[in-house]
Amino acid sequence: MQLFPAIDLRGGQCVRLYQGSYDAETAYSDDPVGQARQFADAGASWLHVVDLDAARTGEAVNRPVIAAIAEAVDVPVQTGGGVRTLDAAAALADAGVARVVIGTAAVENPELVEQVAARQPVAVGLDARGRDVATHGWERGGGGDLLELAARFETSGAEAVVVTEISRDGTMSGPDTDGLAAVLAATGLAVIASGGVATLDDFAALGGVCEGDRRLAGVIVGRALYEGRFTVEQALEALG
């Protein structure tokens, strides 16, 4: 299971939202490029970057910052937020992003995932409250059933599905292991977990999520790292 330190961008700053609410935002750094270097220097093999402004409005205002992050580190960068067209996905690839994450557009236009996957690496982002998938920066519910969507994209050409339990995101209340196990059973895609990680013990809990011989492929961690609950080095050691 790989560690994906998270860099969520809003207005050029590293922030974290509480349960997806833009009104419950904590800013952690005004130097996202420096933060990316710190994560990479500590041993992270991937970075997960989200353009929260683009996720909400579709306007890629943080793309220059994303390009600067990709240029500054020697590890692959996975990026989502507002990727709703072929051109938007291609622009991120041109900015140095190794894999794009398509969320809202995947739900509203599933064919886009296949089209992007034919040109560049892509993951599907499914953000849900329970099994109700949300879109447009988590502000709209009713996007469909989490498990049905995870199964639908299995043959899309996507490399992975990134699953966020919104009610736990930014709360440090622990990951939704039961929900993740259900997703793992519903799809043959690699599953990357997001939301709720607070302690090193949470990595052991995630490591126990399995379906036959399949286990979670990765975990995205944000607030716990920013608030010093543990370091990247300690997380990597816990992941084994």
N, C-alpha and C positions, 0 to 999 in steps of 0.2 A: 504494500500500500504506500503510495507516494504522498508526500506532504506538499500542499499548495498554499504557501502564505498568500494572504489576500491583500490587495491594494484596491480599495474602492475609491473612485475619484468623483468629487463633486466640486466644481469651481476650481479645479487644479489642486485641491487638497486631498490628503488621505483622510477618509471619514469612515464611520460605521453607523449604520442605522439600527434602530431597535425595532424588531419585528417588522422590518420593511417600511417604517414610517419616516417620511422625509421631514416630519415635524419633531422627530426624536433622533437627532443627529449629534454625534460626537466627533469633533475634528481632532485628529491625532498628530498630523504632521503637515507642514506646508512645503515639504520637500519630498515628493513621491519618488523622484529618481534616486535620491540618497537612501530612502527607505528600501527601494528595490535592491540597491547595491548591498545594503546590510543583510537582507534576507539571502541573497545569492552568496555572499561571502561567508555566511554562516553554514552553508552547505545545502540549501534548498535546491532541488533539481528542476523545479518548475516554479513559476509565479502565476497567480490568478489575478487578473486586472479587470475591473468592472467600471465602465463609464456610466455612472448613475444618472448624469444629466441626459445622456443619449438614450438610456433605458426609458426615461420618463417622457422625453419629447421627440426622440429620433434625431436630434441635432448633435453631431459628433464634436462637441466643443472641446473635449479633452484629448482628441486624437494626437495633437502635437506632443502632449505629455506622454501618451502611450508610446509614440515613436521614440521619444527620448529614453524611456525606460528600456525598450527593446534594444536600443543601441548601447545602453550603459552596462548591460549584464550579459554574461556568457551562457545563460540558461534559457530554455524556451519559455515564451510568455503566452499564456492562454488568456484571451480577452473576449468579454461579452459586453452587452449594453447597446441597444439601438441598432443591432445588425439586422436590417430588414430588407436589404436588397443585395443583389450580386455585386453591385458597385461598392457598397459599404463593406462587404466582406473582403473584396479585392483590395480596397484602400488600406484595410488593416494588415493584410498580407504584405502590401508594399511598405507599410510602416515597420515591418519586421516581426509581426505577430506570427507565432508558429501554429496556433490553432484558434479559430474563432468559435464563440459560443452563441448560438442562435436560440432565443427564447420566444418572445412574443411572435415573431414572424414564423417560427416553426409551428406554433399552435394555429395561427391564422392562415398560413400558406405552407403546408407541409412539403410541397414540391420544391420549395426553395432550398430545403436541406439537401435534397438529392442534387440539385443544380450546383450548389456550392461545393458539396462533397466531390463532385466530378472535377473540381478545379483546385481545391485546397483542403487541408484538414479541418474538420468541423466537429463540434460537439453540440448536443441539444441541451438547452437549459430548461428544466422543468421546476418551477417555483410554486409551491403549493401550501395551502392551509389544510392539513389532513390530506384528502385526495382531490381537493378542488384546486385546480391549477389557476394561478393568477398571471396577468400580463400587464404590459405597459408600466414597467417599474413597480410591479406588485400592487398597483392601484386599482386594477379591475379583476374581479373574480369571474367564475363561470367559464374558464377557458377550456374545461374538459376534465376528464378523469385521469389522475396521475398514472395509474397502472395501465390503462388503455393506451395512453399516449406513449408511455415507455415501450410498450409492445409494438406500437405502430412504426416507430422509428428504427426498429431492429434491422430492417432491410434497406434503410435509407442511404447507407454509405457513411453514416456518422461513425466516428471512432468511439464516442462515449456519450453518456447522459450525465449531466450535472444536476443533482437533486438537492433542492433547498427546502427545508421545512421552515416556512416563514415565521411561524409562531415561536421558533427557537432561535432564529437568526439574531445575533447580537445580544442574546440574553444570557449566555453561558450557563444554561440550564441542563446541558447534556444533550447528546445527539438522539435523534428518533430512530433507535436501532430496529424497532419493529417495522416501522414504515420503510426503512431502507431494505430490510430483508424481503419485504413484499415486492419492492421494485426489482431487486436482484432476481427474484423468482419470475417476474413478469417479462424480462427482456434478457437477451443474450449479449447486449451491449455492456461494455465496461461501465461501471457505476462509480461516480465520484460524489462523495457526501459533502454536504455543506450545512452548517447551522448548529449552534449549541455547544461546541467543544469548549470545555473550561479547564479540564485537568488532564494530567498524563494518563489517569485511569480511563478516560474517555477513549483513548486510542486502543486500549485493550478491549473495551466494549465493541468498538468498531471492527477490530480484528476478528471478533467472534461472530460477526455477521456473515453468513454463508448460505449458499444454495448448491448442494452437492459439493463439488470441489472448487466452486467459484466463490471468490471473496471480493470485497470492495477494492476498486483499483486505486482510489485516492481519497484524501480528505482535505477540504479547504478550511483554513483557520485564520481568523482575523483578530477579533477583539482580545482573545486570550493572550496572543503574542504582544499586541500593543500595550496591554496593561501589565505585562510582566508575570503572568501566571506561570509561564515556563518559556524557555528559549527555543529557537529553532533547533539547536543542537540537542536539547533534551527531548524535543518532539521526535526527532529522527532516531534517537536511541530507543525511545519507547516503541516506535514503529518497527524497529528491529532490522 
